[in-house]
Amino acid sequence: MAGLTLDNARELLESWARSTSWRRRGLAQKLEITSFDEKSAYTVRLETHVEARRIADHHRPYLGRPLDGPGDKPEEAADSELSLPTAEVKHPGDFVADIQDFAVPHTEVVRPCDQCKSTGRETCQSCRGEGLATCTTCWGRGQTTRDGTSSSCHDCNGSGKSRCSYCDGGGGVKCTACLGHLKLVHFDQLIVHFQSRTDERVIGETALPSSLVGHASTTTAYHEEGPRLEPIAGHGGGGPFRGSHGRVNHQVNAAVNELIEGERLADGEKIIKQRLSVESLPVYEATYRWGNGLRHCWIYGHGLTVHAPDYPVSRLRITGTVVAAMALLAATYGKFVGLY
């Protein structure tokens, strides 16, 4: 887009107007353009890949097998359960989301099943313990209709209820926690959650809406990644260097520092890697006179997209469109009335 001239901009504006339904055609070459400036907008994006660890209570049915309890823990074992079992945690790849879970060694204990109160049975959720469910033949009406004649449902004898198929009419089913074994083995489970979060800022000396900047075709002006990025103070008239990675202007660097310093870690989280990118969007901004005021339009991105929300409309074309729509509506209505 480098070297876009005012004549080029007028041609693009005219082509855009002709692609719309109501914008004035043949106007772009005549507009009194008071200013035509090249500007830039930047999207500064920081991605942070974090690993979060937490301990949760987990259980399984007790089948009588030997336990790996607290008494089996070696003296040299790590005190922090969050560090176990570190060797088994597999890194999923840079900025890839993943959840892994592991049984923490030497934490198994046997307890009575609290879900069924050690009875091995629990209330059937399908029939709420009644042993009866809505009859699927008459759907609870108690009657069926055949050839226009209603009669009592033969499957439920007119009650609208039939034996629950889940509990076979008993009202109870095998406990889903202990599977009827009355006891549970409780143990600590280490849950490792890898996730990537993204934060960004849109900056630039242009009034082009930031929503358009974020979705336009851009060029990567700067890229940096590492285990943990640090804010850098700006020095020098040309803008600060970010290490050996290159130079960015002061405004971009301020946004970078704001993103880095704004990253907050929750308990149990640690940063695995961070990635910084600065996307540059070339923007041409034109100001033109229309009536007694000034209006603005933009040509931006490498796709040369036009954004001219206040560009004049053609009243003649609007009127023609409305008249055509009304004629079509009248014709459709006439055909509809003619059917009756």
N, C-alpha and C positions, 0 to 999 in steps of 0.2 A: 504494500500500500504506500510505500515511500514514493514521493514525487507526485502525489495526486494533486492535480491542478484544479483551479476554480471551474474551468470549462468541463473537466472530467466530472466534477461534483454536480454541475448542472445537468449533464447527460444522465448520470445515475439517478438524480432526483426526478427527472422527467420519466425515465423508464419505470421507476417505482410508482409514480402517480398513475401511469397508464395500466399498471398491473392491479390497481385498486378499482373499486366500483364507483366511488363518488368524488375522488380528488380531481382538482382542475388540471386539465391536460393543456400542453402548449404554454405553460406558465413559467417553467423553471428558467428558461432563457431570458425572460423579461424581468425576473425578480430583482429588486434593488438590494443587493447583498452588501451590508455595511461592514461585515468582518468575516474572515474565513481563516481559522486558526487550526494548526495541528497540535493535538494534545495527547496525553497518554493516561490510561487508567491501569491500575495494578490490582490483581487479586493475590493477596498474601495468605498462604495456606500452611498450617502446621498440623501434621499428623503425628499422633503419639500412640505407640504400641505399648500397652501395659500388661503386666501379669498380676493378677489378684489371687490371693490364697485365703481360704477360710476352712474352718473345721466344722463339720456337721455331724449330728448323731445319726447313725444308720443302724439297721437291724436286719436279721434274717431268721427264719425258723431254726430253733435249736433241735438238732437231730442226734444229739448225744456224742458228737465227735469231740476230741480233745480241743481245749481252748488255747489261744495265744494271749494270755492275760498279762496284767501289769507285773506279776511276779516273774515273768519270763523275760523282762526287759534287761539287757546287759547294762552294767554300771557305766560303760563308756558311751552309751547311746545318747544322742542329742536330747537336750531338755525340751526344746521347742518342737511341738508337734507340727508346726507350720513348715519346718525344714525337712519333714519326712514325707514320702521317700524321694528325696531330691533326684537321685540317680534315675528314677523311673520317669520323670517328667520329660516329655519330648517337645522341643520347640517346634511349633507348627509352621514356621517360616515367617519372614518379615511381614508385619501388618496383616497377618492372617488370624481370623477369629477362631477360637477353639475352646472346648471345655473338656478337661480330663479329671477323673476322680480315682482315688486310691484308698484302699483300706490302710489305716495307720497301724503298724505292728504293735503288739503288746497292749492292746486296749480292749480286748474282748471280755465281756462279762455277761452272765446269764441272768435274766430277770423274767418274772411272770409276764405273760402277754397282757398288756393293759387294754388292748382293743376289745378282747372278748372276755376279760376278767378270768382268764385261764379256764374257760369252758370249752374252748375249741369251736364254738358256734357264735354266729352273729345274726342280727336281724336281716332278713331278705329285703333288699332295697327295692326290688321290683314290686312286691305286694305290701311293703311296709309291715311285714310280720303277720298279715291277715291270712296268708295261705291261699287267698283268692285274688284273681286278676280279672280285668275286663274281658269278657268273652269276645274272642276274635271272630266269631261267626256272626253275631248280631251286633257287635260293638256296643254292648251294654244296654241295648234297647229291650232285650228279652223277647223280641219277636223278629221273625224273618218274613220276607215277602217273596212269593213266587207266582208268576202268572197273574199278578194283581191281587192275590189272596194272601192275607197275613195269618200267621200261625205262630204258636209258641215255639221258641228256639229249642231244638232238640238237644243241643250241646250243653246248655246251661239250665234246661227245664224252666225257662222263662225268668230266671233270676237276674240275668245280665252279667253274672259272675261265673268264672270257671276256675278249675284248680290251677294255681300258679305253676308254670312250667319250669321256673328257675329253682324253686325249693320243693317242688313236687307236693305242694300243699302243706308242707310242714311249718312254714313261716320263718324258718331259719336255714342258713347255709354255712358251709365250712368257713371258718375265720380266714380272711384274706391276708392277715398279717402272719400268723403262726402256722397256717395251713392245717390246723387241728392238732398241733404238737404241744399246745398249752404254754410253751416258753419261747423266748426270743434271745438270740445272741446280739447284744448291743456292742457296737464298736465305733470308734471315731473314723470319719471319712474325710480325707483331704480333697478339697475341690479346688482345682487350678483353672482359672478363667483368663484366657488371653483375649483381649479386645483392642480394637483400634478406634480412637476418637479423633475427630477432625474439627478444627476451629479455623476461621478465616476472617480476613478484613478486606474490604474493597476500598481503595483509596485512589485519588487522582484529582486533577484540576479540571474537572468537567462536570456538567450537570446531567450527564447521561445517567439514567436510573441504574442503580447498582444491580438490580435484578437482571438487567440486560448485560452488564459487564460480566457477571458470573457465568453466563451461558453462551458467551460469544467465542468465536475461534481466536485463540490467543497463541502467544509464543512464550516458551519458558525462558525467562530472562535470568533466572537464578535458581540453583538447586543445591541443597546441602542436606546431609543426613549423618547421623552418628548415634552413639549410645545415649547421649544426652546433650542437647544443644544449650548454649549459654548466651545470655544477652551480651551485646557488645556496644560500648559507648562509641558515639560517632565523632570522628576527627577529620579534618581536612576539608577544603572547599569542594572537592569533587564527590564527597560522600564517603562514608566509612567502609573500610575493608572488613569482611567477615572472614578472618583468618586468611588462608590461601585460596579460598573458594571464589573470591571476586569482590567487586565493589557494588554497593547498592546506595541509592540516594538516602538522604536523611529521613525523609518521610516514610519510605519503605522500612528502613532500619528501625524507626520508632514503632511501627506496627509489628515488626518481627519481635522486638523486645517485649512488647505488650502481650503478644501471644505466648511467648516462652514463660514470662513471669506469671501469666494468668493460669498456667497449668497447675491444677491442684490434685494431689493424690489422696485417695481415701485410705483408711486403715487397711493394712494388708496388701496394698498395691505397690508396685515398683515399675519404673520405666525400663523397657527393654530396648527401644530404639525410637528415635524421632526423625522425621523427614520434613524439611522446609522447602517450599517451592514458591517462586514469585512468577506469576503469569502476567505478561505485558500485553495490553490491548491498545493498538493505535486507534486514535479517534480524531476525526475532523469535525469541527463545530462551526456551523455557519449561523450568522444572525442576519435576518432580512427584514425590510420594512414592509408592513402591510397595513393599509389604512393609516390610523394615527398612532400605531404602536409597533413594537419590535417583536419578532417571533424567532424561534430557534429550531434548527434541525441538525441531525448528526449523521455521519457516515462512519461506521466503525467496523473493526475486525478485518481479518484477511479475506472474509467473504464479501466485503464491501456492502454491509447491511445498512439500509436507510431507516432512520427513526425520525419521523416528522409528525408528531401527534397534532400539531396546530396548523398543518398545511391546509390552505384554502380548499373548500369543497365546491363542486359545481351544482348550483341550485337547479339548473336545467336537467342535469342527469338524475338528480334526486327526484325531481318532479316526474320525469319520464319513467323512472323505476316504479314510483308509487302508482302512476296511472296504469301502467302495464299490470301491476299486481292487482289493482281494483278490477280491471277488465277480466283478468283470469278468474277472479273470485266471482264476478257477476256471471260469467259463462258457466262456471261450475255450478252455481246456484240454480241457473236456468235449467240445466240438464237434470239436476236433482228434482226440481219442481215438476218437470215434464214427466217424471216417472210416476206421478200420482194424479 
